[in-house]
Structure formats: structure tokens, C-alpha cells
Amino acid sequence: MMAWMNKETLAETLASGKMTYYSRSRKKRWQKGEESGNRQQCISITADCDGDTLLATVQQTGPACHTGNPTCFFTPLK
């Protein structure tokens, strides 16, 4: 899946080990699974060469996508 983080949610993720994101539409932090139960335990976080994108490796419980798919990336364009 793809989600947004800010400094606060990154710090919370690193401290708790539970993936925590920032919802731009709701304008608040949210921890993956707090409503669905489909949680993500943080295994590692790696920054790209510019330091503006993070890649998180997680232990997923349940599907990552709100559609029920294991991943949000399932729609081929080509």
C-alpha cells in the first residue's frame, strides 16, 4: 500500500513498532488497523537517496487494502 507520514507519525511508528500514518483527507494520524483490525507491525524502514520517500517492510495481519485485497497494487495498466 501507499500512505503518507509526517514527522510525528514516523516518530510514533519508530517508538511503537506499529505503522502509523497521516490521513490527508481526515487531517489526522491513524494507526493501520485501528478500525479494520488489519494491522502492520514495522520490521524496517528505509529512506530513498533523496530522503523524501520511505519504504517500510511490515508484518501484515489481514489484507492491506480496504477492498480486501492483500495489496493495494492489483490493477494492471499494461
PDB file of N, CA, C and O in Angstrom:
ATOM      1  N   MET A   1       0.837  -1.177   0.000  1.00  0.00           N
ATOM      2  CA  MET A   1       0.000   0.000   0.000  1.00  0.00           C
ATOM      3  C   MET A   1       0.875   1.230   0.000  1.00  0.00           C
ATOM      4  O   MET A   1       2.078   1.141   0.241  1.00  0.00           O
ATOM      5  N   MET A   2       0.293   2.356  -0.263  1.00  0.00           N
ATOM      6  CA  MET A   2       0.990   3.632  -0.235  1.00  0.00           C
ATOM      7  C   MET A   2       0.249   4.532   0.743  1.00  0.00           C
ATOM      8  O   MET A   2      -0.975   4.648   0.683  1.00  0.00           O
ATOM      9  N   ALA A   3       0.984   5.161   1.634  1.00  0.00           N
ATOM     10  CA  ALA A   3       0.346   6.040   2.616  1.00  0.00           C
ATOM     11  C   ALA A   3       1.298   7.175   2.967  1.00  0.00           C
ATOM     12  O   ALA A   3       2.495   7.106   2.688  1.00  0.00           O
ATOM     13  N   TRP A   4       0.762   8.202   3.572  1.00  0.00           N
ATOM     14  CA  TRP A   4       1.531   9.373   3.961  1.00  0.00           C
ATOM     15  C   TRP A   4       1.946   9.288   5.423  1.00  0.00           C
ATOM     16  O   TRP A   4       1.233   8.734   6.259  1.00  0.00           O
ATOM     17  N   MET A   5       3.112   9.849   5.712  1.00  0.00           N
ATOM     18  CA  MET A   5       3.602  10.013   7.082  1.00  0.00           C
ATOM     19  C   MET A   5       4.081  11.445   7.231  1.00  0.00           C
ATOM     20  O   MET A   5       4.442  12.099   6.253  1.00  0.00           O
ATOM     21  N   ASN A   6       4.080  11.921   8.464  1.00  0.00           N
ATOM     22  CA  ASN A   6       4.753  13.171   8.781  1.00  0.00           C
ATOM     23  C   ASN A   6       5.769  12.863   9.878  1.00  0.00           C
ATOM     24  O   ASN A   6       5.917  11.706  10.272  1.00  0.00           O
ATOM     25  N   LYS A   7       6.463  13.871  10.370  1.00  0.00           N
ATOM     26  CA  LYS A   7       7.497  13.626  11.383  1.00  0.00           C
ATOM     27  C   LYS A   7       6.926  12.945  12.618  1.00  0.00           C
ATOM     28  O   LYS A   7       7.554  12.057  13.195  1.00  0.00           O
ATOM     29  N   GLU A   8       5.731  13.368  13.019  1.00  0.00           N
ATOM     30  CA  GLU A   8       5.123  12.815  14.237  1.00  0.00           C
ATOM     31  C   GLU A   8       4.741  11.342  14.066  1.00  0.00           C
ATOM     32  O   GLU A   8       4.980  10.530  14.960  1.00  0.00           O
ATOM     33  N   THR A   9       4.145  10.998  12.915  1.00  0.00           N
ATOM     34  CA  THR A   9       3.725   9.611  12.730  1.00  0.00           C
ATOM     35  C   THR A   9       4.927   8.696  12.490  1.00  0.00           C
ATOM     36  O   THR A   9       4.896   7.524  12.863  1.00  0.00           O
ATOM     37  N   LEU A  10       5.979   9.221  11.874  1.00  0.00           N
ATOM     38  CA  LEU A  10       7.208   8.435  11.733  1.00  0.00           C
ATOM     39  C   LEU A  10       7.804   8.163  13.105  1.00  0.00           C
ATOM     40  O   LEU A  10       8.202   7.036  13.398  1.00  0.00           O
ATOM     41  N   ALA A  11       7.868   9.188  13.946  1.00  0.00           N
ATOM     42  CA  ALA A  11       8.407   9.012  15.304  1.00  0.00           C
ATOM     43  C   ALA A  11       7.562   8.015  16.094  1.00  0.00           C
ATOM     44  O   ALA A  11       8.104   7.186  16.825  1.00  0.00           O
ATOM     45  N   GLU A  12       6.238   8.090  15.952  1.00  0.00           N
ATOM     46  CA  GLU A  12       5.350   7.151  16.654  1.00  0.00           C
ATOM     47  C   GLU A  12       5.562   5.727  16.166  1.00  0.00           C
ATOM     48  O   GLU A  12       5.588   4.789  16.964  1.00  0.00           O
ATOM     49  N   THR A  13       5.714   5.565  14.851  1.00  0.00           N
ATOM     50  CA  THR A  13       5.974   4.242  14.286  1.00  0.00           C
ATOM     51  C   THR A  13       7.277   3.666  14.824  1.00  0.00           C
ATOM     52  O   THR A  13       7.329   2.508  15.238  1.00  0.00           O
ATOM     53  N   LEU A  14       8.330   4.482  14.817  1.00  0.00           N
ATOM     54  CA  LEU A  14       9.630   4.011  15.295  1.00  0.00           C
ATOM     55  C   LEU A  14       9.589   3.664  16.788  1.00  0.00           C
ATOM     56  O   LEU A  14      10.243   2.713  17.218  1.00  0.00           O
ATOM     57  N   ALA A  15       8.837   4.416  17.568  1.00  0.00           N
ATOM     58  CA  ALA A  15       8.749   4.164  19.009  1.00  0.00           C
ATOM     59  C   ALA A  15       7.879   2.957  19.351  1.00  0.00           C
ATOM     60  O   ALA A  15       8.212   2.178  20.244  1.00  0.00           O
ATOM     61  N   SER A  16       6.753   2.806  18.630  1.00  0.00           N
ATOM     62  CA  SER A  16       5.789   1.753  18.977  1.00  0.00           C
ATOM     63  C   SER A  16       5.972   0.466  18.188  1.00  0.00           C
ATOM     64  O   SER A  16       5.592  -0.609  18.651  1.00  0.00           O
ATOM     65  N   GLY A  17       6.558   0.573  16.987  1.00  0.00           N
ATOM     66  CA  GLY A  17       6.658  -0.598  16.111  1.00  0.00           C
ATOM     67  C   GLY A  17       5.386  -0.873  15.338  1.00  0.00           C
ATOM     68  O   GLY A  17       5.319  -1.843  14.582  1.00  0.00           O
ATOM     69  N   LYS A  18       4.366  -0.026  15.516  1.00  0.00           N
ATOM     70  CA  LYS A  18       3.094  -0.178  14.805  1.00  0.00           C
ATOM     71  C   LYS A  18       3.012   0.920  13.750  1.00  0.00           C
ATOM     72  O   LYS A  18       3.213   2.095  14.058  1.00  0.00           O
ATOM     73  N   MET A  19       2.718   0.540  12.504  1.00  0.00           N
ATOM     74  CA  MET A  19       2.699   1.512  11.416  1.00  0.00           C
ATOM     75  C   MET A  19       1.616   2.552  11.653  1.00  0.00           C
ATOM     76  O   MET A  19       0.432   2.238  11.772  1.00  0.00           O
ATOM     77  N   THR A  20       2.061   3.801  11.717  1.00  0.00           N
ATOM     78  CA  THR A  20       1.178   4.926  11.976  1.00  0.00           C
ATOM     79  C   THR A  20       1.355   5.927  10.843  1.00  0.00           C
ATOM     80  O   THR A  20       2.480   6.258  10.471  1.00  0.00           O
ATOM     81  N   TYR A  21       0.249   6.405  10.300  1.00  0.00           N
ATOM     82  CA  TYR A  21       0.262   7.256   9.120  1.00  0.00           C
ATOM     83  C   TYR A  21      -0.476   8.557   9.388  1.00  0.00           C
ATOM     84  O   TYR A  21      -1.075   8.749  10.446  1.00  0.00           O
ATOM     85  N   TYR A  22      -0.416   9.457   8.391  1.00  0.00           N
ATOM     86  CA  TYR A  22      -1.171  10.699   8.459  1.00  0.00           C
ATOM     87  C   TYR A  22      -2.196  10.701   7.333  1.00  0.00           C
ATOM     88  O   TYR A  22      -1.836  10.566   6.164  1.00  0.00           O
ATOM     89  N   SER A  23      -3.469  10.853   7.679  1.00  0.00           N
ATOM     90  CA  SER A  23      -4.539  10.911   6.693  1.00  0.00           C
ATOM     91  C   SER A  23      -4.707  12.360   6.242  1.00  0.00           C
ATOM     92  O   SER A  23      -5.104  13.222   7.026  1.00  0.00           O
ATOM     93  N   ARG A  24      -4.401  12.616   4.980  1.00  0.00           N
ATOM     94  CA  ARG A  24      -4.562  13.971   4.447  1.00  0.00           C
ATOM     95  C   ARG A  24      -6.032  14.327   4.306  1.00  0.00           C
ATOM     96  O   ARG A  24      -6.389  15.495   4.459  1.00  0.00           O
ATOM     97  N   SER A  25      -6.895  13.360   4.020  1.00  0.00           N
ATOM     98  CA  SER A  25      -8.319  13.652   3.871  1.00  0.00           C
ATOM     99  C   SER A  25      -8.988  13.933   5.217  1.00  0.00           C
ATOM    100  O   SER A  25      -9.832  14.823   5.321  1.00  0.00           O
ATOM    101  N   ARG A  26      -8.606  13.168   6.249  1.00  0.00           N
ATOM    102  CA  ARG A  26      -9.195  13.370   7.588  1.00  0.00           C
ATOM    103  C   ARG A  26      -8.395  14.346   8.436  1.00  0.00           C
ATOM    104  O   ARG A  26      -8.840  14.777   9.500  1.00  0.00           O
ATOM    105  N   LYS A  27      -7.199  14.691   7.944  1.00  0.00           N
ATOM    106  CA  LYS A  27      -6.304  15.619   8.630  1.00  0.00           C
ATOM    107  C   LYS A  27      -5.993  15.177  10.064  1.00  0.00           C
ATOM    108  O   LYS A  27      -6.060  15.962  11.010  1.00  0.00           O
ATOM    109  N   LYS A  28      -5.649  13.878  10.188  1.00  0.00           N
ATOM    110  CA  LYS A  28      -5.273  13.351  11.499  1.00  0.00           C
ATOM    111  C   LYS A  28      -4.433  12.096  11.331  1.00  0.00           C
ATOM    112  O   LYS A  28      -4.393  11.504  10.252  1.00  0.00           O
ATOM    113  N   ARG A  29      -3.768  11.699  12.393  1.00  0.00           N
ATOM    114  CA  ARG A  29      -2.960  10.480  12.380  1.00  0.00           C
ATOM    115  C   ARG A  29      -3.871   9.272  12.484  1.00  0.00           C
ATOM    116  O   ARG A  29      -4.969   9.349  13.035  1.00  0.00           O
ATOM    117  N   TRP A  30      -3.403   8.163  11.949  1.00  0.00           N
ATOM    118  CA  TRP A  30      -4.151   6.911  12.106  1.00  0.00           C
ATOM    119  C   TRP A  30      -3.164   5.755  12.113  1.00  0.00           C
ATOM    120  O   TRP A  30      -2.182   5.734  11.372  1.00  0.00           O
ATOM    121  N   GLN A  31      -3.458   4.815  12.961  1.00  0.00           N
ATOM    122  CA  GLN A  31      -2.636   3.617  13.042  1.00  0.00           C
ATOM    123  C   GLN A  31      -3.318   2.544  12.208  1.00  0.00           C
ATOM    124  O   GLN A  31      -4.506   2.271  12.377  1.00  0.00           O
ATOM    125  N   LYS A  32      -2.549   1.934  11.301  1.00  0.00           N
ATOM    126  CA  LYS A  32      -3.112   0.904  10.429  1.00  0.00           C
ATOM    127  C   LYS A  32      -3.770  -0.174  11.273  1.00  0.00           C
ATOM    128  O   LYS A  32      -3.136  -0.772  12.143  1.00  0.00           O
ATOM    129  N   GLY A  33      -5.054  -0.417  11.006  1.00  0.00           N
ATOM    130  CA  GLY A  33      -5.788  -1.463  11.693  1.00  0.00           C
ATOM    131  C   GLY A  33      -6.632  -1.005  12.856  1.00  0.00           C
ATOM    132  O   GLY A  33      -7.364  -1.812  13.429  1.00  0.00           O
ATOM    133  N   GLU A  34      -6.558   0.277  13.234  1.00  0.00           N
ATOM    134  CA  GLU A  34      -7.339   0.691  14.398  1.00  0.00           C
ATOM    135  C   GLU A  34      -8.839   0.581  14.151  1.00  0.00           C
ATOM    136  O   GLU A  34      -9.607   0.465  15.105  1.00  0.00           O
ATOM    137  N   GLU A  35      -9.272   0.615  12.897  1.00  0.00           N
ATOM    138  CA  GLU A  35     -10.686   0.392  12.588  1.00  0.00           C
ATOM    139  C   GLU A  35     -10.931  -0.994  12.000  1.00  0.00           C
ATOM    140  O   GLU A  35     -11.903  -1.660  12.354  1.00  0.00           O
ATOM    141  N   SER A  36     -10.050  -1.426  11.103  1.00  0.00           N
ATOM    142  CA  SER A  36     -10.268  -2.689  10.381  1.00  0.00           C
ATOM    143  C   SER A  36      -9.744  -3.915  11.120  1.00  0.00           C
ATOM    144  O   SER A  36     -10.223  -5.027  10.900  1.00  0.00           O
ATOM    145  N   GLY A  37      -8.761  -3.715  11.996  1.00  0.00           N
ATOM    146  CA  GLY A  37      -8.099  -4.843  12.641  1.00  0.00           C
ATOM    147  C   GLY A  37      -6.960  -5.408  11.804  1.00  0.00           C
ATOM    148  O   GLY A  37      -6.254  -6.310  12.255  1.00  0.00           O
ATOM    149  N   ASN A  38      -6.769  -4.888  10.584  1.00  0.00           N
ATOM    150  CA  ASN A  38      -5.714  -5.354   9.680  1.00  0.00           C
ATOM    151  C   ASN A  38      -4.433  -4.565   9.963  1.00  0.00           C
ATOM    152  O   ASN A  38      -4.148  -3.567   9.300  1.00  0.00           O
ATOM    153  N   ARG A  39      -3.692  -5.008  10.923  1.00  0.00           N
ATOM    154  CA  ARG A  39      -2.549  -4.262  11.446  1.00  0.00           C
ATOM    155  C   ARG A  39      -1.265  -4.508  10.669  1.00  0.00           C
ATOM    156  O   ARG A  39      -1.136  -5.483   9.929  1.00  0.00           O
ATOM    157  N   GLN A  40      -0.322  -3.595  10.861  1.00  0.00           N
ATOM    158  CA  GLN A  40       1.009  -3.717  10.278  1.00  0.00           C
ATOM    159  C   GLN A  40       2.044  -3.491  11.371  1.00  0.00           C
ATOM    160  O   GLN A  40       2.094  -2.424  11.984  1.00  0.00           O
ATOM    161  N   GLN A  41       2.861  -4.499  11.606  1.00  0.00           N
ATOM    162  CA  GLN A  41       3.978  -4.389  12.545  1.00  0.00           C
ATOM    163  C   GLN A  41       5.212  -4.000  11.737  1.00  0.00           C
ATOM    164  O   GLN A  41       5.539  -4.655  10.747  1.00  0.00           O
ATOM    165  N   CYS A  42       5.889  -2.950  12.150  1.00  0.00           N
ATOM    166  CA  CYS A  42       7.053  -2.454  11.420  1.00  0.00           C
ATOM    167  C   CYS A  42       8.246  -3.392  11.606  1.00  0.00           C
ATOM    168  O   CYS A  42       8.650  -3.678  12.733  1.00  0.00           O
ATOM    169  N   ILE A  43       8.799  -3.863  10.501  1.00  0.00           N
ATOM    170  CA  ILE A  43      10.020  -4.667  10.515  1.00  0.00           C
ATOM    171  C   ILE A  43      11.233  -3.767  10.286  1.00  0.00           C
ATOM    172  O   ILE A  43      12.219  -3.831  11.019  1.00  0.00           O
ATOM    173  N   SER A  44      11.139  -2.918   9.240  1.00  0.00           N
ATOM    174  CA  SER A  44      12.216  -1.969   8.945  1.00  0.00           C
ATOM    175  C   SER A  44      11.664  -0.818   8.118  1.00  0.00           C
ATOM    176  O   SER A  44      10.628  -0.944   7.464  1.00  0.00           O
ATOM    177  N   ILE A  45      12.375   0.310   8.159  1.00  0.00           N
ATOM    178  CA  ILE A  45      12.051   1.460   7.323  1.00  0.00           C
ATOM    179  C   ILE A  45      13.355   1.937   6.690  1.00  0.00           C
ATOM    180  O   ILE A  45      14.356   2.139   7.377  1.00  0.00           O
ATOM    181  N   THR A  46      13.327   2.114   5.367  1.00  0.00           N
ATOM    182  CA  THR A  46      14.497   2.548   4.614  1.00  0.00           C
ATOM    183  C   THR A  46      14.135   3.800   3.825  1.00  0.00           C
ATOM    184  O   THR A  46      13.063   3.872   3.224  1.00  0.00           O
ATOM    185  N   ALA A  47      15.032   4.788   3.828  1.00  0.00           N
ATOM    186  CA  ALA A  47      14.807   6.013   3.052  1.00  0.00           C
ATOM    187  C   ALA A  47      15.452   5.878   1.678  1.00  0.00           C
ATOM    188  O   ALA A  47      16.442   5.167   1.507  1.00  0.00           O
ATOM    189  N   ASP A  48      14.865   6.582   0.691  1.00  0.00           N
ATOM    190  CA  ASP A  48      15.476   6.619  -0.641  1.00  0.00           C
ATOM    191  C   ASP A  48      16.663   7.588  -0.632  1.00  0.00           C
ATOM    192  O   ASP A  48      16.946   8.215   0.389  1.00  0.00           O
ATOM    193  N   CYS A  49      17.356   7.709  -1.769  1.00  0.00           N
ATOM    194  CA  CYS A  49      18.585   8.503  -1.850  1.00  0.00           C
ATOM    195  C   CYS A  49      18.350   9.987  -1.573  1.00  0.00           C
ATOM    196  O   CYS A  49      19.261  10.668  -1.103  1.00  0.00           O
ATOM    197  N   ASP A  50      17.151  10.506  -1.853  1.00  0.00           N
ATOM    198  CA  ASP A  50      16.835  11.915  -1.593  1.00  0.00           C
ATOM    199  C   ASP A  50      16.326  12.146  -0.175  1.00  0.00           C
ATOM    200  O   ASP A  50      16.292  13.282   0.297  1.00  0.00           O
ATOM    201  N   GLY A  51      15.932  11.076   0.500  1.00  0.00           N
ATOM    202  CA  GLY A  51      15.364  11.189   1.841  1.00  0.00           C
ATOM    203  C   GLY A  51      13.943  11.711   1.848  1.00  0.00           C
ATOM    204  O   GLY A  51      13.460  12.174   2.881  1.00  0.00           O
ATOM    205  N   ASP A  52      13.247  11.641   0.682  1.00  0.00           N
ATOM    206  CA  ASP A  52      11.875  12.143   0.642  1.00  0.00           C
ATOM    207  C   ASP A  52      10.824  11.048   0.478  1.00  0.00           C
ATOM    208  O   ASP A  52       9.629  11.337   0.416  1.00  0.00           O
ATOM    209  N   THR A  53      11.263   9.796   0.409  1.00  0.00           N
ATOM    210  CA  THR A  53      10.350   8.657   0.305  1.00  0.00           C
ATOM    211  C   THR A  53      10.866   7.537   1.201  1.00  0.00           C
ATOM    212  O   THR A  53      12.064   7.258   1.244  1.00  0.00           O
ATOM    213  N   LEU A  54       9.939   6.900   1.916  1.00  0.00           N
ATOM    214  CA  LEU A  54      10.303   5.793   2.802  1.00  0.00           C
ATOM    215  C   LEU A  54       9.683   4.502   2.289  1.00  0.00           C
ATOM    216  O   LEU A  54       8.586   4.501   1.731  1.00  0.00           O
ATOM    217  N   LEU A  55      10.400   3.411   2.486  1.00  0.00           N
ATOM    218  CA  LEU A  55       9.892   2.084   2.176  1.00  0.00           C
ATOM    219  C   LEU A  55       9.861   1.298   3.483  1.00  0.00           C
ATOM    220  O   LEU A  55      10.896   1.064   4.107  1.00  0.00           O
ATOM    221  N   ALA A  56       8.659   0.897   3.885  1.00  0.00           N
ATOM    222  CA  ALA A  56       8.505   0.143   5.121  1.00  0.00           C
ATOM    223  C   ALA A  56       8.280  -1.327   4.800  1.00  0.00           C
ATOM    224  O   ALA A  56       7.464  -1.669   3.945  1.00  0.00           O
ATOM    225  N   THR A  57       9.001  -2.178   5.485  1.00  0.00           N
ATOM    226  CA  THR A  57       8.753  -3.614   5.441  1.00  0.00           C
ATOM    227  C   THR A  57       7.950  -3.935   6.690  1.00  0.00           C
ATOM    228  O   THR A  57       8.348  -3.582   7.800  1.00  0.00           O
ATOM    229  N   VAL A  58       6.815  -4.606   6.507  1.00  0.00           N
ATOM    230  CA  VAL A  58       5.903  -4.845   7.624  1.00  0.00           C
ATOM    231  C   VAL A  58       5.518  -6.310   7.719  1.00  0.00           C
ATOM    232  O   VAL A  58       5.628  -7.064   6.751  1.00  0.00           O
ATOM    233  N   GLN A  59       5.072  -6.693   8.885  1.00  0.00           N
ATOM    234  CA  GLN A  59       4.385  -7.967   9.086  1.00  0.00           C
ATOM    235  C   GLN A  59       2.910  -7.632   9.072  1.00  0.00           C
ATOM    236  O   GLN A  59       2.400  -7.003   9.999  1.00  0.00           O
ATOM    237  N   GLN A  60       2.221  -8.051   8.018  1.00  0.00           N
ATOM    238  CA  GLN A  60       0.823  -7.684   7.809  1.00  0.00           C
ATOM    239  C   GLN A  60      -0.094  -8.719   8.445  1.00  0.00           C
ATOM    240  O   GLN A  60       0.111  -9.923   8.289  1.00  0.00           O
ATOM    241  N   THR A  61      -1.120  -8.237   9.170  1.00  0.00           N
ATOM    242  CA  THR A  61      -2.185  -9.089   9.689  1.00  0.00           C
ATOM    243  C   THR A  61      -3.457  -8.712   8.942  1.00  0.00           C
ATOM    244  O   THR A  61      -3.971  -7.608   9.120  1.00  0.00           O
ATOM    245  N   GLY A  62      -3.970  -9.610   8.109  1.00  0.00           N
ATOM    246  CA  GLY A  62      -5.129  -9.302   7.281  1.00  0.00           C
ATOM    247  C   GLY A  62      -4.697  -8.559   6.029  1.00  0.00           C
ATOM    248  O   GLY A  62      -3.508  -8.298   5.842  1.00  0.00           O
ATOM    249  N   PRO A  63      -5.656  -8.214   5.165  1.00  0.00           N
ATOM    250  CA  PRO A  63      -5.308  -7.523   3.928  1.00  0.00           C
ATOM    251  C   PRO A  63      -4.852  -6.091   4.199  1.00  0.00           C
ATOM    252  O   PRO A  63      -5.278  -5.463   5.169  1.00  0.00           O
ATOM    253  N   ALA A  64      -3.980  -5.588   3.326  1.00  0.00           N
ATOM    254  CA  ALA A  64      -3.521  -4.202   3.439  1.00  0.00           C
ATOM    255  C   ALA A  64      -4.544  -3.237   2.849  1.00  0.00           C
ATOM    256  O   ALA A  64      -4.679  -2.110   3.326  1.00  0.00           O
ATOM    257  N   CYS A  65      -5.263  -3.668   1.818  1.00  0.00           N
ATOM    258  CA  CYS A  65      -6.171  -2.791   1.087  1.00  0.00           C
ATOM    259  C   CYS A  65      -7.587  -2.815   1.663  1.00  0.00           C
ATOM    260  O   CYS A  65      -8.072  -3.852   2.115  1.00  0.00           O
ATOM    261  N   HIS A  66      -8.236  -1.654   1.636  1.00  0.00           N
ATOM    262  CA  HIS A  66      -9.614  -1.565   2.130  1.00  0.00           C
ATOM    263  C   HIS A  66     -10.595  -2.377   1.287  1.00  0.00           C
ATOM    264  O   HIS A  66     -11.723  -2.620   1.716  1.00  0.00           O
ATOM    265  N   THR A  67     -10.172  -2.806   0.072  1.00  0.00           N
ATOM    266  CA  THR A  67     -11.037  -3.623  -0.784  1.00  0.00           C
ATOM    267  C   THR A  67     -11.016  -5.097  -0.379  1.00  0.00           C
ATOM    268  O   THR A  67     -11.812  -5.895  -0.875  1.00  0.00           O
ATOM    269  N   GLY A  68     -10.100  -5.454   0.525  1.00  0.00           N
ATOM    270  CA  GLY A  68      -9.952  -6.855   0.918  1.00  0.00           C
ATOM    271  C   GLY A  68      -8.814  -7.563   0.208  1.00  0.00           C
ATOM    272  O   GLY A  68      -8.490  -8.702   0.544  1.00  0.00           O
ATOM    273  N   ASN A  69      -8.198  -6.902  -0.776  1.00  0.00           N
ATOM    274  CA  ASN A  69      -7.042  -7.481  -1.461  1.00  0.00           C
ATOM    275  C   ASN A  69      -5.823  -7.429  -0.542  1.00  0.00           C
ATOM    276  O   ASN A  69      -5.722  -6.548   0.312  1.00  0.00           O
ATOM    277  N   PRO A  70      -4.901  -8.374  -0.718  1.00  0.00           N
ATOM    278  CA  PRO A  70      -3.702  -8.381   0.126  1.00  0.00           C
ATOM    279  C   PRO A  70      -2.837  -7.144  -0.081  1.00  0.00           C
ATOM    280  O   PRO A  70      -2.119  -6.729   0.830  1.00  0.00           O
ATOM    281  N   THR A  71      -2.899  -6.548  -1.281  1.00  0.00           N
ATOM    282  CA  THR A  71      -2.129  -5.357  -1.609  1.00  0.00           C
ATOM    283  C   THR A  71      -3.039  -4.349  -2.306  1.00  0.00           C
ATOM    284  O   THR A  71      -4.051  -4.728  -2.896  1.00  0.00           O
ATOM    285  N   CYS A  72      -2.685  -3.080  -2.239  1.00  0.00           N
ATOM    286  CA  CYS A  72      -3.447  -2.049  -2.944  1.00  0.00           C
ATOM    287  C   CYS A  72      -3.068  -1.970  -4.415  1.00  0.00           C
ATOM    288  O   CYS A  72      -3.757  -1.319  -5.200  1.00  0.00           O
ATOM    289  N   PHE A  73      -1.974  -2.630  -4.793  1.00  0.00           N
ATOM    290  CA  PHE A  73      -1.485  -2.573  -6.165  1.00  0.00           C
ATOM    291  C   PHE A  73      -1.874  -3.838  -6.912  1.00  0.00           C
ATOM    292  O   PHE A  73      -1.095  -4.788  -6.986  1.00  0.00           O
ATOM    293  N   PHE A  74      -3.095  -3.847  -7.472  1.00  0.00           N
ATOM    294  CA  PHE A  74      -3.586  -5.033  -8.178  1.00  0.00           C
ATOM    295  C   PHE A  74      -4.268  -4.688  -9.505  1.00  0.00           C
ATOM    296  O   PHE A  74      -4.856  -5.564 -10.138  1.00  0.00           O
ATOM    297  N   THR A  75      -4.196  -3.418  -9.937  1.00  0.00           N
ATOM    298  CA  THR A  75      -4.840  -3.001 -11.178  1.00  0.00           C
ATOM    299  C   THR A  75      -3.784  -2.758 -12.260  1.00  0.00           C
ATOM    300  O   THR A  75      -3.129  -1.716 -12.263  1.00  0.00           O
ATOM    301  N   PRO A  76      -3.615  -3.726 -13.187  1.00  0.00           N
ATOM    302  CA  PRO A  76      -2.617  -3.541 -14.230  1.00  0.00           C
ATOM    303  C   PRO A  76      -3.028  -2.443 -15.201  1.00  0.00           C
ATOM    304  O   PRO A  76      -4.199  -2.324 -15.563  1.00  0.00           O
ATOM    305  N   LEU A  77      -2.058  -1.647 -15.616  1.00  0.00           N
ATOM    306  CA  LEU A  77      -2.296  -0.611 -16.617  1.00  0.00           C
ATOM    307  C   LEU A  77      -1.826  -1.027 -18.000  1.00  0.00           C
ATOM    308  O   LEU A  77      -2.248  -0.458 -19.006  1.00  0.00           O
ATOM    309  N   LYS A  78      -0.949  -2.023 -18.044  1.00  0.00           N
ATOM    310  CA  LYS A  78      -0.447  -2.514 -19.317  1.00  0.00           C
ATOM    311  C   LYS A  78      -0.216  -4.001 -19.246  1.00  0.00           C
ATOM    312  O   LYS A  78       0.211  -4.608 -20.229  1.00  0.00           O
TER     313      LYS A  78
END
